[in-house]
Each structure stands twice: as structure tokens, then as C-alpha cells.
Amino acid sequence: MKLNERSLAFYATCDAPVDNAGFLYKKGGRHAAYHRRWFVLRGNMLFYFEDPASREPVGVIILEGCTVELVEAAEEFAFAVRFAGARARTYVLAAESQAAMEGWVKALSRASFDYLRLVVRELEQQLAAMRAGDCPPPPRRPRTLPPKENGCAVWSAEPPAASPAPNPAPSSAPSSAGASAAGSRPGPAPPPLPPRRRASAPNGPLCAGSFARLHELYGQEVRALRSQWLRSRAQP
């Protein structure tokens, strides 16, 4: 493969965001020693430099037709970029930590156009299924009420459980707590709960493919409920 060196050097050091960058130990092709190099991943090209301030890369690895796998080597956290073929070269690299190694292996495995083709094919199949109306049913809401946050119950589509009415206190001996409660003015009522929807109703849950329409529908409902609650608070 013929590459323009100037264009390649410009692409390696341009100001565009990189997919991954960091120090790796690269094993030499003819010698068993490892050299610390600065690696930059852009698309399906893995550049390596002497240091981060270098303006020209030492080399580049085209990540097409290769596999990234863990290997046992003298250096810890080692992995290899292996190409198919009898005379193909294998690049043995080593990271400085377990987290760095996992990040590099994941990034390099997703850098090739073959991986992008698989992703695009999967997304096309999902889009075709959504357009055909084969959307999965929405998940059922749990029956249990959610916990309270800062003393205020979170909104839920389930109606609250009805609590039994307390027995009225004898009129002859009212308690002090009851007298103080009667003298104080009750606070504003909490906001009403959103009404439950039926799956058979014409305005039931929409398909996940129409997210914008679903967002607008629930947004109108929330705004109407909030306006109703504010009007109830404003009334004396």
C-alpha cells in the first residue's frame, strides 16, 4: 500500500480529536527489547512517536484484517496486534496498567472498517424492525412504590394504597395535638398523579422509533399537570 508521507504526517499530528492516546511499550521487530513510545489512534490508523512533542511519527499500523488478543510476554499487561498470513508481522505491545490495557484492546478492536460494517448492519436491521412495527412491548412498571427522596414521595404511575381512616377522637376530650392541628392552616395539596394509560387506548405507548413524538406527548401532559397544581396552590 502506497501512502503519502506528508499527508500521513499531517493527519497524525492535526488538531482533530483522537480516538485514544497514551504511552505503550512496543517490542522491536528484530530485538526482544521493549521501547516506550507515544501512541495515537485515529480511525483505523495507529501512529507511534518517540514522545508526545514529536511532529513526525516513527511508524503507523493500519488496523485492517487484524485481531487484537492478549498474550503472555515478559512485560506485564501485554497484548498483540496479529495479522493473518504466514509472513505477516505481529506487533506486541504492553500497557502500564490493567485499565490502560483494557482501554487499548477495546479501542483497537473497534477501529477497523470490518467492525463498522457489522455495527451498521446491526443498526439497519433494528431500524427495519422498528419501521415494520415489530417494537418490543414496553416494560411493566413495578407494583411497589418508590422510596421517598428528602421526605417527598417520587411521582409514580401507580395509585397510592388507600390507608384506613383513623377512629375519631371523643368530642368530650379533644387532645392537644388535635387542637393545634385544627388551628393551623393545611398546606397546599401535592401535585396530582399522572393518569395511567391503557395499551388498547388510541393514545397508548408509542413505538420506540418515534422518540420525539413520545417525548412531546409526555411533555404536554407534565406541563398540564404542573399548571393545574400551581393553580391549586394559588387558590386561597
C-alpha positions in Angstrom: 0.0 0.0 0.0 1.4 3.4 -1.0 0.8 6.3 1.3 1.7 9.9 1.0 4.1 10.7 3.8 3.3 14.4 4.1 -0.4 13.7 4.2 0.1 10.9 6.7 2.3 13.1 9.0 -0.3 15.9 8.9 -3.1 13.6 9.7 -1.1 12.1 12.6 -0.5 15.5 14.2 -3.5 17.5 13.3 -5.8 19.2 15.9 -8.7 16.8 15.3 -9.8 14.7 18.3 -8.1 11.3 18.6 -9.8 8.0 19.5 -7.2 7.1 22.0 -3.7 8.2 23.0 -1.0 7.2 25.6 2.3 5.5 26.2 2.7 1.9 25.3 5.8 -0.4 25.3 6.4 -1.7 21.8 8.6 -4.8 21.2 11.1 -4.4 18.5 10.9 -6.5 15.3 14.5 -7.8 15.4 15.3 -7.4 19.1 13.4 -8.6 22.2 13.7 -5.2 23.9 10.7 -3.0 24.5 10.7 0.7 23.7 8.4 3.2 25.3 6.5 5.1 22.5 3.7 7.6 22.4 0.7 6.0 20.5 -2.1 7.9 18.9 -5.2 6.1 17.4 -7.1 7.9 14.6 -9.7 5.9 12.8 -8.1 2.7 11.6 -4.5 4.1 11.9 -2.3 3.6 14.9 0.6 6.1 14.9 3.5 5.9 17.3 6.0 8.6 18.1 9.2 9.0 20.1 7.4 11.3 22.6 4.2 13.4 22.7 6.1 16.5 21.4 7.3 14.8 18.2 5.9 16.3 15.0 6.5 13.2 12.8 5.5 9.7 13.6 8.1 6.9 13.8 5.6 4.5 12.2 2.0 3.6 11.6 -0.1 0.4 11.9 -3.1 0.0 9.6 -5.7 -1.8 11.6 -7.4 -3.8 8.8 -7.5 -7.6 8.7 -6.0 -8.0 12.1 -7.1 -9.3 15.5 -6.2 -7.9 19.0 -5.6 -10.5 21.6 -3.9 -10.9 25.0 -0.5 -12.6 25.1 2.0 -13.9 27.6 5.1 -11.8 27.5 8.0 -10.6 29.6 6.2 -7.3 30.1 3.0 -7.2 32.2 -0.3 -6.1 30.6 0.8 -7.2 27.2 -1.3 -7.7 24.1 -0.7 -8.3 20.4 -2.0 -6.9 17.1 -1.9 -10.0 14.9 -2.4 -10.0 11.1 -3.4 -13.0 9.0 -0.9 -14.6 6.7 2.3 -16.7 7.1 4.7 -13.7 6.7 2.5 -11.1 8.4 4.1 -9.3 11.3 2.7 -9.4 14.8 3.0 -6.2 16.9 3.5 -7.0 20.6 2.5 -4.0 22.9 2.3 -3.6 26.6 0.4 -1.0 28.7 1.3 0.5 32.0 -1.8 -0.7 33.9 -4.7 -3.1 33.6 -7.2 -0.3 32.9 -5.0 1.1 30.2 -4.6 -2.3 28.6 -8.4 -2.9 28.6 -9.0 0.5 27.1 -6.5 0.0 24.3 -7.7 -3.5 23.4 -11.3 -2.3 23.2 -10.4 0.7 21.1 -8.2 -1.2 18.7 -10.7 -4.0 18.3 -13.3 -1.4 17.2 -11.1 0.6 14.9 -11.4 -1.4 11.7 -13.9 -0.9 8.9 -15.0 -4.5 9.3 -16.3 -3.7 12.8 -18.0 -0.6 11.5 -19.8 -2.7 8.8 -21.1 -5.0 11.4 -22.4 -2.1 13.5 -24.1 -0.5 10.6 -25.6 -3.8 9.5 -27.0 -4.4 13.0 -28.4 -0.8 13.2 -30.1 -1.2 9.8 -31.7 -4.4 11.0 -33.0 -2.7 14.1 -34.3 0.2 12.1 -36.1 -2.1 9.7 -37.7 -3.9 12.6 -38.9 -0.6 14.1 -40.3 0.6 10.8 -42.2 -2.7 10.4 -43.9 -2.3 13.7 -42.1 -5.1 15.5 -41.2 -3.0 18.5 -40.9 -4.9 21.8 -43.7 -4.2 24.4 -42.9 -1.6 26.9 -41.6 -2.9 30.3 -44.1 -3.2 33.0 -43.9 -0.8 35.9 -43.1 -2.3 39.3 -46.0 -2.6 41.7 -44.1 -1.3 44.7 -44.0 2.4 45.4 -40.5 4.0 45.1 -38.7 5.2 48.2 -39.0 8.8 49.3 -36.4 11.4 48.5 -35.8 14.2 51.1 -39.2 13.5 52.6 -41.1 13.9 49.4 -42.5 10.9 47.5 -41.5 10.4 43.9 -44.2 10.5 41.3 -45.5 7.1 40.3 -48.0 5.9 37.8 -49.4 3.5 40.4 -52.1 4.9 42.6 -51.2 5.1 46.3 -52.6 2.5 48.6 -55.6 3.6 50.5 -55.0 3.9 54.2 -57.7 3.1 56.7 -59.4 6.2 58.2 -58.4 6.8 61.9 -61.1 6.4 64.6 -62.5 9.8 65.6 -61.5 11.0 69.0 -64.2 11.5 71.6 -65.7 15.0 71.4 -65.7 15.3 75.2 -61.9 15.1 75.5 -60.1 16.5 72.4 -56.3 16.1 72.5 -53.9 19.0 72.4 -52.4 17.7 69.2 -55.8 17.7 67.5 -56.5 21.2 68.7 -53.2 22.6 67.4 -53.8 20.8 64.1 -57.3 22.3 63.8 -56.0 25.8 64.5 -53.2 25.6 61.9 -54.0 26.1 58.2 -53.3 23.0 56.0 -50.6 23.3 53.4 -51.1 23.1 49.6 -52.2 19.8 48.2 -49.4 17.7 46.5 -49.4 17.6 42.6 -51.8 15.1 41.1 -50.5 11.8 39.9 -50.3 11.3 36.1 -53.2 9.2 34.8 -52.5 5.6 33.9 -52.6 4.7 30.2 -54.1 1.6 28.7 -52.4 -0.3 26.0 -55.6 -0.6 24.0 -56.3 3.2 24.1 -55.6 5.2 20.9 -53.1 7.3 22.8 -51.3 4.4 24.3 -47.5 3.9 24.4 -45.8 4.7 21.1 -43.1 2.8 19.4 -39.6 3.4 20.4 -38.8 4.6 16.9 -40.9 7.8 17.4 -39.0 9.1 20.4 -39.6 12.8 19.5 -43.3 12.2 19.4 -43.3 10.3 22.6 -41.3 13.0 24.3 -43.6 15.7 23.2 -46.7 13.8 24.2 -45.5 13.2 27.8 -44.1 16.7 27.9 -47.6 18.2 27.2 -49.1 16.0 29.9 -46.5 17.0 32.5 -46.9 20.7 31.7 -50.7 20.5 32.0 -50.4 18.7 35.4 -47.9 21.3 36.6 -50.1 24.2 35.6 -53.1 22.5 37.4 -51.0 22.1 40.6 -49.8 25.7 40.5 -53.4 26.9 40.2 -54.5 24.8 43.2 -51.7 26.4 45.2 -52.7 29.9 44.2 -56.3 29.4 45.3 -56.9 30.6 49.0 
